[in-house]
């Protein structure tokens, strides 16, 4: 269990760094476009590039947000129900999230493979879409791994690695 926890922490930190770099690139691109637009020559394909980079930010940050408990959680009934029921619900919800993100990673990768077959390219810059779609699939897989480890930790009453 300890190795799975270390793997998810390491993977999500790497992906979070890539998300941060993508976000920084978005800021730089937006600033450059503003300055160059004022000079009469905007960056060509800014809209496409912002979309690609936004996909990287969103996809790569999923698992880290889950790891740091940054996602919204509805806790209106927390403490009002028996502990065994709350634990059971936590396990079921975490398991459902694991299955959802595993399926999402698989389906998004399937869409990327289809894009490779079709040779889809962006309108303005003629960039291939599929690397960015595969990247989102990796982000979904990292989220699935994080939720799977969460499920196991709840199930076996393990303490997360960072809490030790």
MARFISE-675733 format. One line per 2 residues: number of its first residue (from 1); their letters; for each residue x negated, y, z negated of C-alpha. Coordinates in Angstrom, 3 decimals, decimal comma, padded with zeros to 6 digits, m for minus. Example, Ala and Ser with C-alpha at 12.3 -4.5 7.8 and 13.67 -1.06 7.14 Angstrom:
2
1	AS	m012,300 m004,500 m007,800 ~ m013,670 m001,060 m007,140
//
This chain:
164
1	XX	000,000 000,000 000,000 ~ m002,854 002,353 m000,831
3	XX	m004,316 001,999 002,675 ~ m000,977 002,746 004,327
5	XX	m000,643 005,860 002,200 ~ m004,170 006,998 003,108
7	XX	m003,471 006,287 006,804 ~ m000,316 008,383 006,824
9	XX	m002,009 011,240 004,968 ~ m004,984 011,230 007,350
11	XX	m002,845 010,927 010,513 ~ m000,454 013,674 009,450
13	XX	m003,265 016,037 008,483 ~ m004,913 015,588 011,886
15	XX	m001,590 016,166 013,639 ~ m000,909 019,205 011,433
17	XX	m004,260 020,680 012,482 ~ m003,338 020,121 016,129
19	XX	000,060 021,751 015,486 ~ m001,676 024,723 013,854
21	XX	m004,056 025,051 016,800 ~ m001,077 024,936 019,182
23	XX	000,710 027,608 017,168 ~ m002,407 029,790 017,227
25	XX	m002,606 029,298 021,000 ~ 001,044 030,399 021,256
27	XX	000,295 033,578 019,309 ~ m002,766 034,332 021,433
29	XX	m000,840 033,669 024,639 ~ 002,030 035,924 023,561
31	XX	m000,361 038,727 022,615 ~ m002,326 038,369 025,849
33	XX	000,886 038,390 027,846 ~ 002,084 041,574 026,102
35	XX	m001,209 043,372 026,788 ~ m001,501 042,138 030,363
37	XX	002,158 042,860 031,113 ~ 001,584 046,463 030,029
39	XX	m001,362 046,535 032,438 ~ 000,898 045,250 035,214
41	XX	m000,403 041,676 035,456 ~ 001,285 039,265 032,991
43	XX	000,018 035,733 032,373 ~ 001,575 033,488 034,969
45	XX	003,610 030,609 033,553 ~ 003,853 032,016 030,033
47	XX	007,346 030,623 029,569 ~ 006,207 027,109 030,545
49	XX	003,071 027,249 028,414 ~ 005,054 028,461 025,391
51	XX	007,449 025,547 025,881 ~ 004,629 023,008 026,098
53	XX	002,859 024,423 023,060 ~ 006,146 024,662 021,141
55	XX	006,742 020,958 021,782 ~ 003,306 020,195 020,327
57	XX	003,969 022,350 017,267 ~ 007,342 020,745 016,592
59	XX	006,274 017,169 017,303 ~ 002,962 017,241 015,472
61	XX	004,309 018,944 012,354 ~ 007,165 016,498 011,632
63	XX	005,202 013,988 009,562 ~ 003,248 016,566 007,601
65	XX	006,448 018,360 006,626 ~ 007,855 015,045 005,375
67	XX	004,611 014,274 003,560 ~ 004,719 017,607 001,758
69	XX	008,494 017,338 001,159 ~ 009,093 020,387 003,346
71	XX	012,291 019,106 004,966 ~ 015,720 019,995 003,655
73	XX	017,141 017,550 001,125 ~ 020,715 017,613 m000,126
75	XX	020,561 017,012 m003,869 ~ 023,970 018,221 m004,980
77	XX	024,761 014,891 m006,703 ~ 021,235 014,284 m008,032
79	XX	021,413 013,453 m011,732 ~ 025,185 012,946 m011,705
81	XX	025,114 009,351 m010,473 ~ 023,595 006,253 m012,085
83	XX	019,830 005,917 m011,501 ~ 020,178 002,546 m009,727
85	XX	022,671 004,096 m007,268 ~ 020,439 007,100 m006,563
87	XX	017,443 004,809 m006,001 ~ 019,486 002,598 m003,665
89	XX	020,642 005,652 m001,712 ~ 017,063 006,963 m001,518
91	XX	015,907 003,613 m000,127 ~ 018,746 003,431 002,411
93	XX	018,281 007,031 003,574 ~ 014,534 006,633 003,890
95	XX	014,959 003,348 005,756 ~ 017,502 004,947 008,111
97	XX	015,041 007,787 008,795 ~ 012,269 005,283 009,437
99	XX	014,391 003,377 011,955 ~ 015,580 006,588 013,608
101	XX	012,096 007,992 014,135 ~ 010,701 004,635 015,255
103	XX	013,477 004,464 017,862 ~ 012,908 008,117 018,792
105	XX	009,171 007,522 019,294 ~ 009,907 004,531 021,509
107	XX	012,562 006,317 023,571 ~ 010,537 009,512 023,985
109	XX	007,544 007,448 025,141 ~ 009,900 005,684 027,564
111	XX	010,970 009,072 028,967 ~ 007,298 010,047 029,336
113	XX	006,581 006,819 031,229 ~ 009,497 007,600 033,544
115	XX	008,070 011,081 034,121 ~ 004,748 009,528 035,073
117	XX	006,521 007,304 037,611 ~ 008,491 010,217 039,045
119	XX	005,506 012,570 039,110 ~ 007,429 015,372 037,383
121	XX	005,623 018,710 037,393 ~ 006,515 022,082 035,908
123	XX	007,978 024,707 038,228 ~ 005,434 027,529 038,058
125	XX	002,105 026,039 037,031 ~ 002,695 022,543 038,455
127	XX	001,522 020,934 035,183 ~ 002,536 017,369 034,404
129	XX	005,118 017,183 031,623 ~ 004,329 013,678 030,421
131	XX	001,279 014,382 028,210 ~ 003,387 016,729 026,106
133	XX	006,242 014,248 025,955 ~ 003,825 011,511 024,853
135	XX	002,520 013,928 022,201 ~ 006,044 014,386 020,824
137	XX	006,358 010,592 020,763 ~ 003,188 010,398 018,661
139	XX	004,669 012,984 016,297 ~ 007,864 010,936 015,967
141	XX	005,785 007,817 015,288 ~ 003,859 009,660 012,558
143	XX	007,150 010,738 011,013 ~ 008,384 007,137 011,168
145	XX	005,201 005,908 009,495 ~ 005,533 008,540 006,784
147	XX	009,143 007,580 006,099 ~ 008,270 003,868 006,141
149	XX	005,625 004,420 003,466 ~ 008,128 006,565 001,529
151	XX	010,595 003,666 001,698 ~ 008,016 001,179 000,426
153	XX	006,965 003,511 m002,373 ~ 010,554 003,909 m003,545
155	XX	011,192 000,188 m003,185 ~ 008,114 m000,875 m005,172
157	XX	007,984 002,129 m007,526 ~ 004,532 003,163 m006,264
159	XX	003,111 006,603 m006,826 ~ 002,008 008,467 m003,674
161	XX	m001,765 008,793 m003,152 ~ m001,748 012,597 m003,409
163	XX	000,094 012,496 m006,746 ~ m002,673 010,450 m008,395
//
